[in-house]
């Protein structure tokens, strides 16, 4: 069965709930802090960076179309 990717346009300040049980920040709210201009510029670097609620000083990243991304749930404003 082919994987169906969620297509999103990320912008700084967007908030999501991490709903991927295997993710390091499962169950936490995150805020997008930086988006690379060109996705897939490198096979190993992150495409989108975020901070975790309660720890806004440390930045983490993920690649578009990763398992982590598929587990993000939009938090309504």
GROMACS elastic network, one bead per residue, 0.5 to 0.9 nm:
[ bonds ]
;  ai    aj funct       b0    kb
    5    65     6  0.61091   500
    5    66     6  0.87087   500
    5    69     6  0.88795   500
    5    70     6  0.68814   500
    6    65     6  0.73958   500
    6    69     6  0.79499   500
    6    70     6  0.62826   500
    7    64     6  0.87403   500
    7    65     6  0.81241   500
    8    64     6  0.88383   500
   10    13     6  0.89264   500
   10    14     6  0.72218   500
   10    32     6  0.74727   500
   10    34     6  0.88634   500
   10    35     6  0.68472   500
   10    48     6  0.77121   500
   11    14     6  0.59906   500
   11    32     6  0.67460   500
   11    33     6  0.81303   500
   11    34     6  0.76599   500
   11    35     6  0.68236   500
   12    15     6  0.89237   500
   12    31     6  0.75826   500
   12    33     6  0.50665   500
   12    34     6  0.57623   500
   12    35     6  0.69734   500
   12    50     6  0.86795   500
   13    31     6  0.57157   500
   13    32     6  0.52697   500
   13    33     6  0.63068   500
   13    34     6  0.87040   500
   14    30     6  0.83381   500
   14    31     6  0.55821   500
   14    32     6  0.53968   500
   14    33     6  0.83057   500
   14    74     6  0.83640   500
   14    75     6  0.83904   500
   15    29     6  0.68967   500
   15    30     6  0.56415   500
   15    32     6  0.64948   500
   15    73     6  0.87459   500
   15    74     6  0.65728   500
   15    75     6  0.57564   500
   15    76     6  0.81559   500
   15    77     6  0.83745   500
   16    28     6  0.84812   500
   16    29     6  0.57040   500
   16    30     6  0.53860   500
   16    31     6  0.65104   500
   16    32     6  0.82019   500
   16    72     6  0.59183   500
   16    73     6  0.53502   500
   16    75     6  0.51475   500
   16    76     6  0.86710   500
   17    26     6  0.80701   500
   17    27     6  0.65066   500
   17    28     6  0.58206   500
   17    30     6  0.62727   500
   17    71     6  0.83228   500
   17    72     6  0.56858   500
   17    73     6  0.50268   500
   17    74     6  0.64319   500
   17    75     6  0.64231   500
   18    21     6  0.83342   500
   18    23     6  0.75718   500
   18    25     6  0.64314   500
   18    26     6  0.50904   500
   18    27     6  0.53958   500
   18    28     6  0.56645   500
   18    29     6  0.63570   500
   18    30     6  0.72432   500
   18    68     6  0.78117   500
   18    69     6  0.84916   500
   18    71     6  0.60464   500
   18    73     6  0.64621   500
   19    22     6  0.89407   500
   19    23     6  0.80601   500
   19    25     6  0.87105   500
   19    26     6  0.57493   500
   19    27     6  0.59106   500
   19    28     6  0.81570   500
   19    68     6  0.84773   500
   19    70     6  0.86447   500
   19    72     6  0.56836   500
   19    73     6  0.65532   500
   20    23     6  0.54169   500
   20    24     6  0.87603   500
   20    25     6  0.84257   500
   20    26     6  0.58114   500
   20    27     6  0.79788   500
   20    67     6  0.77037   500
   20    68     6  0.62890   500
   20    69     6  0.84984   500
   20    70     6  0.77121   500
   20    72     6  0.71706   500
   21    24     6  0.82319   500
   21    25     6  0.86637   500
   21    26     6  0.56216   500
   21    27     6  0.80448   500
   21    71     6  0.83106   500
   22    25     6  0.86540   500
   22    26     6  0.71280   500
   22    67     6  0.88743   500
   22    68     6  0.81835   500
   23    26     6  0.52490   500
   23    27     6  0.89884   500
   23    67     6  0.85433   500
   23    68     6  0.63001   500
   23    71     6  0.85791   500
   25    28     6  0.55883   500
   25    29     6  0.82460   500
   25    30     6  0.85284   500
   25    52     6  0.77205   500
   26    29     6  0.86719   500
   28    52     6  0.69146   500
   28    53     6  0.70235   500
   29    51     6  0.87539   500
   29    52     6  0.61305   500
   29    53     6  0.55767   500
   29    75     6  0.83618   500
   30    50     6  0.62862   500
   30    51     6  0.55882   500
   30    53     6  0.57020   500
   31    49     6  0.86109   500
   31    50     6  0.53726   500
   31    51     6  0.54305   500
   31    52     6  0.65355   500
   31    53     6  0.73341   500
   31    56     6  0.87520   500
   32    35     6  0.76383   500
   32    48     6  0.72366   500
   32    49     6  0.59584   500
   32    51     6  0.66218   500
   33    48     6  0.78930   500
   33    49     6  0.55635   500
   33    51     6  0.64339   500
   33    59     6  0.77471   500
   34    47     6  0.86081   500
   34    48     6  0.60107   500
   34    50     6  0.67424   500
   34    61     6  0.89184   500
   35    38     6  0.86578   500
   35    39     6  0.86433   500
   35    46     6  0.89621   500
   35    47     6  0.62424   500
   35    49     6  0.62445   500
   35    50     6  0.88881   500
   36    39     6  0.63306   500
   36    41     6  0.85452   500
   36    46     6  0.80521   500
   36    47     6  0.53186   500
   36    48     6  0.62090   500
   36    49     6  0.83061   500
   37    41     6  0.88158   500
   37    47     6  0.83168   500
   38    41     6  0.58314   500
   38    47     6  0.78096   500
   39    42     6  0.80886   500
   39    46     6  0.86055   500
   39    47     6  0.55446   500
   39    48     6  0.85106   500
   39    63     6  0.81543   500
   39    64     6  0.72837   500
   40    43     6  0.62146   500
   40    44     6  0.86395   500
   40    45     6  0.81859   500
   40    46     6  0.84784   500
   40    47     6  0.68918   500
   40    63     6  0.79389   500
   40    64     6  0.79213   500
   41    44     6  0.88750   500
   41    45     6  0.78272   500
   41    47     6  0.80528   500
   42    45     6  0.55588   500
   42    46     6  0.81506   500
   42    47     6  0.86880   500
   43    46     6  0.85184   500
   43    63     6  0.88519   500
   44    63     6  0.82433   500
   45    61     6  0.82603   500
   45    62     6  0.80398   500
   45    63     6  0.73529   500
   46    49     6  0.68877   500
   46    60     6  0.85303   500
   46    61     6  0.51124   500
   46    64     6  0.80363   500
   47    61     6  0.70123   500
   47    62     6  0.60511   500
   47    64     6  0.61824   500
   48    60     6  0.85195   500
   48    61     6  0.55164   500
   48    62     6  0.55583   500
   48    63     6  0.63774   500
   48    64     6  0.73054   500
   49    59     6  0.64594   500
   49    60     6  0.54760   500
   49    62     6  0.64667   500
   49    63     6  0.89026   500
   50    56     6  0.87684   500
   50    58     6  0.85605   500
   50    59     6  0.55975   500
   50    60     6  0.53586   500
   50    61     6  0.59721   500
   50    62     6  0.83525   500
   51    54     6  0.86493   500
   51    55     6  0.67012   500
   51    56     6  0.52576   500
   51    57     6  0.73227   500
   51    58     6  0.62257   500
   51    59     6  0.50018   500
   51    60     6  0.62605   500
   51    61     6  0.86274   500
   52    55     6  0.53625   500
   52    56     6  0.60392   500
   52    57     6  0.87677   500
   52    58     6  0.78072   500
   52    59     6  0.78362   500
   52    60     6  0.82603   500
   53    56     6  0.63639   500
   54    57     6  0.88790   500
   55    58     6  0.61975   500
   55    59     6  0.86674   500
   56    59     6  0.73804   500
   62    65     6  0.89922   500
   62    66     6  0.71926   500
   62    68     6  0.70405   500
   62    69     6  0.72273   500
   63    66     6  0.55745   500
   63    67     6  0.88862   500
   63    68     6  0.81334   500
   63    69     6  0.74030   500
   64    67     6  0.89119   500
   64    68     6  0.87405   500
   64    69     6  0.64579   500
   64    70     6  0.88953   500
   65    68     6  0.80944   500
   65    69     6  0.61048   500
   65    70     6  0.68832   500
   66    69     6  0.52374   500
   66    70     6  0.65254   500
   66    71     6  0.89917   500
   67    70     6  0.51891   500
   67    71     6  0.66211   500
   68    71     6  0.53989   500
   68    72     6  0.69402   500
   69    72     6  0.54423   500
   70    73     6  0.84258   500
